[in-house]
Amino acid sequence: MIELDTYRQQLAQIRAGITEVGGALNIEGLKEQQMELHETMNEPDFWNDLERSTQVSKKVRIIENKLEHYNKLIARADD
């Protein structure tokens, strides 16, 4: 039973570390930025400007990758 408690404490520390990293990455800010960019992408003339649409799409992918990696780390720590 003591061993199980030790593992729980270690997992709690790992989870806290991941959460701290999430704060440093400004996860909430990234989520807001992602929503704003998706709104931009839904504008009627958005896709008519190839350069702008390419830049925004690239930025969305970068943000989504960061969020996905963070969420996977959280899920693995929770499991």
Secondary structure by P-SEA (a helix, b strand, c coil): caaaaaaaaaaaaaaaaaaaaaaaaaaaaaaaaaaaaaaaaacccccccaaaaaaaaaaaaaaaaaaaaaaaaaaaaac
